[in-house]
Amino acid sequence: MTLSALDPKTALVLIDLQKGITASATEPFNAADVVARSAELADAFRAHGLPVVLVRVSFAPDGGDAPVGRTEAPAAGPRPEGWDVLDEAVGPRPGDIVVTKRNWGAFYGTDLDVHLRRRGVTQIVLGGIATSIGVESTARQAHEHGYHVTLATDAMADRSAESHRHSVERLFPRLGETGTTAEVLEMLARSQAH
């Protein structure tokens, strides 16, 4: 276990656990398992009175608010109705914060930082889909914003196991600390008992 501590004001931030994304094939964990572990984390954070932030990605029907930079990989085409609706297993529940993003990371162009700072949050625990895209981008931005970052590595998945593994093994140790859902829950129980 590499987790050293959870601050008294830690928030759970779950990335893109919405119907259009959780319906996709993911590795090394299937999306249903990621959602179940994320829901377990969310329930524990709520029980301890800690913030739960559910981040979703969404765009206007005409795509007018989607990023416009040139890329070699084509952007996704039209999305089906309801693709951006959060998975009911994770929420939202009363008191949860819902943030809508239009980019990979959850900080740029959103009010996430304002929500966290107003609540005195100094640390975030991250999970969601996809590890190397939304989760990694948000972890990088959180680190740059001065938050302690913890990554629940089995409460996230990617389109390929290789992409997931690269983020978990190569990048996340430079951005924060990693642990399993069980380790985060154990640390949460211990830190909130004091």
C-alpha positions in Angstrom: 0.0 0.0 0.0 1.5 3.3 -1.0 -1.2 5.5 0.5 0.3 7.6 3.3 -2.7 9.6 4.4 -6.1 11.1 3.6 -6.5 14.7 4.6 -9.5 15.6 6.9 -11.0 17.5 3.9 -10.7 15.0 1.1 -13.2 14.8 -1.8 -14.0 11.9 -4.1 -13.9 12.9 -7.8 -15.4 10.4 -10.3 -14.8 11.0 -13.9 -17.2 10.3 -16.8 -19.2 7.4 -15.2 -22.1 8.1 -17.6 -24.2 5.8 -19.7 -22.4 6.4 -23.1 -19.0 5.7 -21.6 -19.8 2.8 -19.1 -21.5 1.0 -22.0 -18.1 0.7 -23.7 -15.7 -2.2 -23.4 -12.9 -1.4 -20.9 -9.7 -3.0 -19.6 -8.2 -4.3 -17.3 -11.5 -4.0 -15.4 -14.9 -4.0 -16.9 -17.0 -0.9 -16.6 -19.6 -2.6 -14.4 -16.8 -3.4 -11.8 -15.5 0.2 -12.0 -19.0 1.6 -11.4 -19.5 -0.8 -8.5 -16.2 0.1 -6.8 -16.9 3.8 -7.5 -20.3 3.5 -5.9 -18.8 1.9 -2.9 -16.3 4.8 -2.5 -19.0 7.3 -3.0 -21.2 5.8 -0.3 -18.3 5.8 2.1 -17.4 9.4 1.4 -21.0 10.4 1.9 -21.3 8.5 5.1 -18.2 10.4 6.4 -19.7 13.7 5.3 -17.1 14.2 2.6 -17.7 15.8 -0.8 -18.6 13.5 -3.7 -18.0 15.1 -7.1 -19.5 13.5 -10.2 -17.9 14.8 -13.4 -19.5 14.2 -16.8 -18.5 15.2 -20.3 -21.2 16.7 -22.5 -21.5 18.8 -25.6 -24.3 20.8 -27.2 -26.2 18.8 -29.8 -24.5 20.7 -32.6 -21.0 20.1 -31.1 -20.4 23.8 -31.0 -18.8 23.7 -27.6 -16.5 20.7 -28.3 -12.7 21.3 -28.5 -11.8 22.4 -32.1 -8.0 21.8 -32.3 -6.7 19.7 -35.2 -6.0 16.1 -34.3 -5.0 13.0 -36.2 -7.7 10.9 -34.6 -11.2 11.9 -35.7 -13.6 13.2 -33.1 -16.5 11.1 -32.1 -19.6 11.6 -34.3 -23.1 12.4 -33.1 -23.8 10.9 -29.7 -27.0 9.1 -28.9 -29.6 10.7 -26.7 -28.8 10.1 -23.0 -25.1 9.2 -23.5 -24.1 11.9 -21.0 -26.5 10.8 -18.2 -24.6 9.7 -15.1 -24.9 6.0 -14.1 -27.5 5.8 -11.4 -25.4 3.5 -9.3 -23.0 6.3 -8.5 -25.5 9.1 -8.3 -26.1 11.9 -8.0 -27.4 11.8 -4.5 -28.5 14.8 -2.4 -25.4 16.9 -1.6 -23.3 15.6 -4.4 -21.6 18.1 -6.8 -22.1 17.5 -10.5 -19.6 19.2 -12.8 -20.0 19.2 -16.6 -16.8 19.4 -18.6 -16.1 19.9 -22.3 -12.5 18.7 -22.2 -10.5 15.7 -21.0 -9.7 17.2 -17.7 -12.2 18.3 -15.1 -10.6 21.6 -14.0 -10.2 23.6 -17.2 -13.4 25.5 -18.1 -15.4 24.3 -15.1 -16.1 25.4 -11.6 -14.6 22.2 -10.0 -11.7 24.1 -8.3 -14.2 26.7 -6.8 -16.4 23.9 -5.4 -13.4 22.2 -3.8 -11.7 25.3 -2.4 -15.0 26.6 -0.9 -15.3 23.4 1.0 -11.7 23.5 2.2 -10.7 20.4 0.2 -6.9 19.7 0.2 -6.9 16.3 -1.3 -8.9 14.4 -4.0 -9.4 10.7 -4.6 -9.9 10.0 -8.3 -11.6 7.2 -10.2 -13.5 6.8 -13.5 -13.2 6.1 -17.2 -10.8 6.4 -19.0 -7.7 6.1 -17.0 -5.3 7.6 -19.6 -7.7 10.4 -20.7 -10.2 12.0 -18.3 -8.7 10.5 -15.1 -5.1 11.3 -16.0 -5.9 14.8 -17.3 -7.7 15.6 -14.1 -4.9 14.1 -11.9 -2.4 16.3 -13.7 -4.5 19.4 -13.3 -5.2 18.6 -9.6 -1.5 18.2 -9.0 -0.8 21.6 -10.7 -3.6 23.2 -8.6 -1.8 22.1 -5.4 -4.1 19.3 -4.3 -2.9 16.0 -2.8 -3.9 13.4 -5.3 -4.9 9.8 -4.6 -5.8 7.4 -7.4 -8.0 4.4 -6.8 -6.5 2.2 -9.5 -9.1 -0.5 -9.5 -12.0 2.1 -9.7 -10.8 3.1 -13.1 -10.3 1.5 -16.5 -9.4 2.4 -20.1 -10.0 1.2 -23.6 -6.8 -0.8 -23.4 -5.0 -2.5 -20.5 -1.7 -1.1 -21.8 -3.0 2.5 -21.6 -4.3 1.9 -18.1 -1.0 0.3 -17.0 1.1 3.1 -18.4 -0.9 5.7 -16.5 -0.9 3.7 -13.2 2.7 2.6 -13.3 4.5 5.5 -15.0 2.6 8.7 -14.5 0.4 8.5 -11.4 3.4 7.9 -9.0 4.6 11.3 -10.1 1.2 13.0 -9.6 0.2 11.5 -6.3 -0.3 8.2 -4.5 -2.0 5.0 -5.7 -4.1 2.4 -4.0 -7.0 0.0 -4.5 -10.6 0.8 -3.5 -10.2 -1.4 -0.4 -7.0 0.5 0.6 -8.7 3.8 0.2 -11.7 2.6 2.2 -9.5 1.3 5.0 -7.5 4.6 5.1 -10.8 6.6 5.0 -12.1 4.6 8.0 -8.9 5.1 9.9 -8.5 8.8 9.1 -12.1 9.6 10.0 -11.9 7.7 13.3 -9.5 10.2 14.8 
